[in-house]
Amino acid sequence: MANKSTSEIKNIILGLIVLLLCGCETKREALGSDDEIFVIAAMEDEGKIKEILSAVLNDTLYTPKPEPYYKLRFVHPREFDRIKNSTLVVVGAIGSDLSSPGVALVKRILSDKQYQQSISGEKPFIFTKDPFARNQIFMVINTPTAARAKEIAKVQNKWIKQQFSDLFEYRQARFMFNNTRQKELETHLYEAYGWGIKVPWGYEVLVDSSEQRLFWIGQEMPFRWLAVHWENGAIINDDQMAKQYIMDFPEEYFGSIRYSEYKFNLNTTQFNDWLAWRVTGTWEAIEDTQGGPFIGYLFYDGLTDKTYYIHTMIFHPGNNKLILLRQLEIIAKSFFVEKV
């Protein structure tokens, strides 16, 4: 009996150890908005940390009112344990004075090697994912001077921005597409036109025309539109032709709106498998005072021998528009063509 009791006790202890280990490895989903960064810093460092972050995450959308891609929420270091499970967290400190609560927190978070590399100015940005929660970005800015961090930011900002962008798109796509897609409509597009796109629930078809080579969907409250247009062949050869084609598009196919020259920006980028022109700017109603932001992609696909233009736009006066437009851009990026 004694041996049996001892064996049972050992099994119970082993089971508790396994449960504890599993519990340590299981992290909850990160909390909070996907466009809100909690910045933990001492009050005296807030201004300089904001300057550094502005050098790293400097994307702004003009709606026409400027909207930064990320909102900064400054929090005192004493709030670290309350904030650390948030989606986007930055801990920042300037200098090595341990009487500063920000410096003391950074010293506690980083390993000795990381601290020495960062405070020396060698690696002022320490970046990691999911340390306290799943699908989380956690970044430490620790630098001898703000100038040194901004200098390094010029080299690393593209990579850092991409990490924030990738997480935003992953979390938003999971929200929009998981079990809420219009599968029958998606199948129709693929069978009728040889290309496909993910269509979330709630969007209505406004135009579906093989003659116009135009597919257009929209949703109200607030108003959001996405359109795909295609032409046979490679019809665009340079930036000037791309701009003219894009500027002509809304009046030709929508009739009542046009793109404005205000903050019109055209550049080349990688769009899924294609080298594309990405355009951002503002649209305006021709006979009204309405307007808002838009994003478009223009590219040629050699498999189908077609030029595609994907247009997204928002009308949401007096309210923030950026996160809604970025959601439309995620839908646009789900575009694919039939593989021959």
VMD Tcl script that draws the C-alpha trace (Angstrom):
set ca {
  {0.00 0.00 0.00}
  {2.85 2.34 0.86}
  {4.47 1.73 -2.52}
  {1.17 2.35 -4.27}
  {0.60 5.58 -2.37}
  {4.11 6.75 -3.14}
  {3.60 5.99 -6.85}
  {0.29 7.87 -6.92}
  {1.86 10.88 -5.23}
  {4.70 10.89 -7.78}
  {2.19 10.76 -10.64}
  {0.21 13.64 -9.15}
  {3.36 15.73 -8.72}
  {4.47 14.92 -12.27}
  {1.05 15.91 -13.56}
  {1.16 19.23 -11.71}
  {4.61 19.97 -13.13}
  {3.37 19.27 -16.67}
  {0.37 21.54 -16.12}
  {2.57 24.31 -14.79}
  {4.96 24.02 -17.74}
  {2.09 24.05 -20.23}
  {0.54 27.01 -18.45}
  {3.79 28.96 -18.72}
  {3.97 28.34 -22.45}
  {0.33 29.22 -23.14}
  {0.00 32.93 -23.77}
  {-3.19 34.86 -24.25}
  {-3.87 36.93 -27.32}
  {-2.39 40.42 -27.13}
  {-4.92 43.08 -26.14}
  {-5.83 46.42 -27.65}
  {-6.15 48.17 -30.97}
  {-3.87 47.25 -33.87}
  {-3.00 50.90 -34.56}
  {-2.31 52.03 -30.98}
  {1.21 51.89 -29.52}
  {1.65 52.05 -25.76}
  {4.91 53.90 -25.11}
  {6.31 53.36 -21.62}
  {8.78 56.13 -20.74}
  {9.67 58.60 -18.01}
  {7.94 61.93 -18.37}
  {11.22 63.77 -19.03}
  {11.98 61.43 -21.97}
  {8.58 61.53 -23.67}
  {9.44 64.28 -26.15}
  {12.67 62.65 -27.32}
  {11.15 59.17 -27.53}
  {8.34 60.62 -29.64}
  {10.92 62.16 -31.99}
  {12.68 58.80 -32.32}
  {9.45 56.93 -33.03}
  {8.49 59.57 -35.58}
  {11.75 58.81 -37.39}
  {10.91 55.09 -37.40}
  {7.14 54.98 -37.91}
  {6.67 58.04 -40.08}
  {3.85 56.95 -42.42}
  {0.93 59.37 -42.65}
  {-2.29 59.19 -44.64}
  {-3.90 62.41 -45.91}
  {-7.67 62.09 -45.74}
  {-7.22 65.11 -46.56}
  {-6.55 65.71 -42.86}
  {-3.28 63.94 -41.93}
  {-3.72 60.71 -39.96}
  {-0.61 58.91 -38.66}
  {-0.57 55.14 -39.15}
  {-0.08 54.65 -35.40}
  {-1.37 56.53 -32.37}
  {1.08 56.90 -29.47}
  {-0.21 56.50 -25.90}
  {2.45 57.44 -23.32}
  {2.39 55.57 -20.01}
  {4.54 55.94 -16.88}
  {6.98 53.03 -16.21}
  {5.09 52.12 -13.03}
  {2.26 50.93 -15.34}
  {4.46 48.38 -17.12}
  {2.81 45.26 -15.67}
  {-0.64 46.58 -16.62}
  {0.37 47.40 -20.19}
  {2.82 44.64 -21.10}
  {0.17 42.33 -22.63}
  {-0.93 44.93 -25.18}
  {-0.57 44.39 -28.92}
  {2.04 47.10 -29.56}
  {4.40 48.06 -26.72}
  {7.48 50.28 -26.76}
  {9.65 50.87 -23.70}
  {11.98 53.84 -24.10}
  {14.78 55.49 -22.12}
  {17.46 58.11 -22.81}
  {20.81 57.94 -21.00}
  {21.99 55.81 -18.09}
  {20.80 57.67 -14.97}
  {19.21 54.92 -12.86}
  {17.22 57.49 -10.91}
  {15.04 57.76 -14.02}
  {12.16 55.25 -13.82}
  {12.46 54.64 -17.56}
  {16.16 53.78 -17.35}
  {15.56 51.55 -14.34}
  {12.80 49.66 -16.17}
  {14.93 49.14 -19.28}
  {17.82 47.91 -17.11}
  {15.45 45.39 -15.53}
  {13.99 44.18 -18.83}
  {17.16 43.73 -20.88}
  {19.94 41.22 -20.36}
  {23.35 42.66 -19.45}
  {24.57 42.10 -23.01}
  {21.52 43.77 -24.56}
  {21.77 46.70 -22.17}
  {25.45 47.31 -22.93}
  {24.89 47.07 -26.70}
  {21.99 49.50 -26.57}
  {23.33 52.10 -24.13}
  {26.62 52.20 -26.06}
  {24.66 53.29 -29.13}
  {25.47 50.11 -31.03}
  {21.90 48.71 -30.97}
  {19.45 51.31 -29.63}
  {16.47 49.28 -30.91}
  {15.82 45.88 -29.30}
  {12.93 44.22 -31.13}
  {11.05 41.04 -30.21}
  {7.71 39.36 -30.82}
  {5.28 37.70 -28.41}
  {7.26 38.01 -25.14}
  {4.14 38.46 -22.98}
  {1.23 37.65 -25.33}
  {0.50 36.07 -28.69}
  {0.65 38.26 -31.80}
  {2.45 41.07 -30.02}
  {5.28 43.44 -30.90}
  {7.53 44.53 -28.05}
  {10.34 47.00 -28.72}
  {12.84 48.63 -26.38}
  {14.51 51.92 -27.30}
  {17.57 52.43 -25.13}
  {20.06 55.00 -26.30}
  {22.76 57.32 -24.93}
  {21.26 60.21 -26.92}
  {18.17 60.76 -29.03}
  {20.41 61.83 -31.92}
  {22.12 58.43 -31.97}
  {18.80 56.55 -32.08}
  {17.52 58.76 -34.91}
  {20.73 58.08 -36.83}
  {20.20 54.31 -36.54}
  {16.51 54.76 -37.34}
  {17.42 55.92 -40.85}
  {18.95 52.49 -41.48}
  {16.40 50.30 -39.69}
  {13.11 52.13 -40.12}
  {12.04 50.23 -43.25}
  {12.50 46.85 -41.55}
  {10.83 47.96 -38.31}
  {7.87 49.47 -40.17}
  {7.43 46.21 -42.05}
  {7.18 44.25 -38.79}
  {4.41 46.55 -37.52}
  {2.65 46.42 -40.90}
  {2.83 42.62 -41.14}
  {1.31 42.20 -37.67}
  {-1.46 44.69 -38.44}
  {-2.35 42.86 -41.65}
  {-2.27 39.44 -40.00}
  {-4.55 40.43 -37.12}
  {-6.96 42.37 -39.33}
  {-7.11 39.65 -42.00}
  {-7.93 37.07 -39.36}
  {-10.75 39.32 -38.13}
  {-12.16 39.98 -41.62}
  {-11.77 36.63 -43.33}
  {-12.19 33.86 -40.73}
  {-15.54 32.20 -41.48}
  {-17.10 35.43 -42.75}
  {-16.27 35.36 -46.46}
  {-18.66 35.30 -49.40}
  {-17.38 32.03 -50.86}
  {-19.97 31.76 -53.68}
  {-19.09 35.22 -54.95}
  {-15.38 34.43 -54.77}
  {-15.94 31.25 -56.82}
  {-17.92 33.19 -59.41}
  {-15.09 35.70 -59.88}
  {-12.51 32.97 -60.36}
  {-14.64 31.01 -62.83}
  {-15.82 34.06 -64.79}
  {-12.64 36.14 -64.94}
  {-9.69 33.92 -64.01}
  {-8.77 35.98 -60.96}
  {-9.95 35.96 -57.38}
  {-10.16 38.09 -54.28}
  {-11.40 37.48 -50.73}
  {-14.74 39.21 -50.13}
  {-15.73 39.70 -46.45}
  {-19.31 39.49 -45.34}
  {-21.27 42.76 -45.58}
  {-20.03 43.96 -48.97}
  {-22.56 44.28 -51.78}
  {-21.84 43.98 -55.49}
  {-22.37 47.34 -57.23}
  {-21.01 46.43 -60.67}
  {-20.08 43.03 -62.10}
  {-19.50 43.60 -65.80}
  {-17.43 41.58 -68.26}
  {-18.10 44.26 -70.90}
  {-16.66 47.06 -68.76}
  {-14.09 44.65 -67.30}
  {-15.07 46.02 -63.92}
  {-15.97 44.43 -60.59}
  {-17.03 46.88 -57.86}
  {-18.18 46.19 -54.29}
  {-19.17 48.52 -51.47}
  {-20.34 48.74 -47.89}
  {-22.16 51.51 -46.02}
  {-21.84 53.00 -42.53}
  {-19.16 54.07 -43.16}
  {-18.92 54.03 -46.95}
  {-16.16 51.80 -48.37}
  {-15.57 50.82 -51.98}
  {-13.21 48.44 -53.76}
  {-13.05 47.98 -57.52}
  {-11.00 45.74 -59.80}
  {-10.53 46.73 -63.44}
  {-8.55 44.89 -66.10}
  {-7.31 45.48 -69.65}
  {-5.78 43.09 -72.16}
  {-2.03 43.33 -72.61}
  {0.75 45.38 -71.04}
  {-0.57 48.88 -71.65}
  {1.57 50.89 -69.20}
  {5.27 51.50 -69.85}
  {6.38 54.23 -67.45}
  {5.43 56.42 -64.47}
  {3.86 59.12 -66.61}
  {1.58 56.65 -68.38}
  {0.73 55.05 -65.03}
  {-0.27 58.40 -63.53}
  {-2.41 59.34 -66.53}
  {-4.18 55.98 -66.54}
  {-4.88 56.21 -62.81}
  {-6.07 59.83 -62.96}
  {-8.49 58.99 -65.80}
  {-9.93 55.92 -64.08}
  {-12.53 57.30 -61.59}
  {-14.24 59.69 -64.00}
  {-14.41 57.04 -66.72}
  {-15.82 54.26 -64.57}
  {-17.54 55.99 -61.65}
  {-18.54 59.23 -63.37}
  {-19.22 61.35 -60.29}
  {-15.74 61.48 -58.70}
  {-12.15 62.26 -59.62}
  {-8.72 62.04 -58.05}
  {-7.17 65.25 -56.73}
  {-3.59 66.37 -57.28}
  {-3.45 67.17 -53.55}
  {-0.97 64.78 -51.88}
  {-1.08 62.50 -54.93}
  {1.78 60.06 -54.51}
  {2.86 57.38 -56.99}
  {5.70 54.91 -56.44}
  {6.70 51.38 -57.34}
  {6.36 48.56 -54.84}
  {5.99 44.80 -54.55}
  {2.33 43.80 -54.63}
  {2.05 40.07 -53.96}
  {3.84 38.46 -56.94}
  {3.94 41.60 -59.05}
  {5.98 44.76 -59.38}
  {3.29 47.42 -59.16}
  {2.60 51.13 -59.00}
  {1.07 52.05 -55.66}
  {-0.86 55.30 -55.56}
  {-2.26 57.19 -52.59}
  {-4.10 60.49 -52.40}
  {-7.55 62.00 -52.09}
  {-10.66 61.76 -54.22}
  {-13.38 64.41 -54.56}
  {-16.93 64.54 -55.87}
  {-17.22 66.48 -59.13}
  {-20.50 68.23 -58.26}
  {-20.40 68.14 -54.46}
  {-18.11 68.86 -51.51}
  {-17.57 65.20 -50.64}
  {-14.15 63.55 -50.60}
  {-11.76 61.26 -48.81}
  {-8.66 59.08 -49.17}
  {-7.93 56.34 -51.68}
  {-5.25 53.72 -52.32}
  {-4.71 51.95 -55.65}
  {-2.45 49.34 -57.25}
  {-1.67 49.13 -60.97}
  {0.26 46.15 -62.36}
  {0.69 43.78 -65.29}
  {0.38 39.99 -65.02}
  {2.22 37.98 -67.64}
  {0.31 34.74 -67.00}
  {-3.02 36.25 -67.98}
  {-1.50 38.96 -70.21}
  {-3.62 41.59 -68.49}
  {-3.09 44.90 -66.76}
  {-5.01 45.23 -63.50}
  {-5.95 48.28 -61.45}
  {-7.34 47.78 -57.93}
  {-8.97 50.88 -56.42}
  {-10.01 51.36 -52.77}
  {-11.62 54.43 -51.20}
  {-13.38 55.68 -48.06}
  {-16.04 58.27 -47.30}
  {-16.32 58.84 -43.55}
  {-16.47 62.61 -42.92}
  {-15.37 63.87 -39.53}
  {-14.04 60.50 -38.40}
  {-10.80 58.55 -38.53}
  {-10.45 56.72 -41.83}
  {-7.03 55.11 -41.79}
  {-7.82 51.74 -40.23}
  {-10.82 51.26 -42.56}
  {-8.73 52.08 -45.63}
  {-5.98 49.73 -44.49}
  {-8.61 47.00 -44.16}
  {-9.58 47.61 -47.79}
  {-5.93 47.40 -48.75}
  {-5.74 43.98 -47.06}
  {-8.70 42.84 -49.18}
  {-6.89 44.16 -52.27}
  {-3.77 42.19 -51.33}
  {-5.79 38.96 -51.30}
  {-5.98 39.26 -55.11}
  {-4.63 36.34 -57.14}
  {-4.82 35.06 -60.73}
  {-5.40 31.61 -62.13}
  {-2.15 29.69 -62.43}
  {-1.73 28.26 -65.92}
}
mol new
graphics top color blue
foreach p $ca { graphics top sphere $p radius 0.5 }
foreach p [lrange $ca 0 end-1] q [lrange $ca 1 end] { graphics top cylinder $p $q radius 0.2 }
display resetview
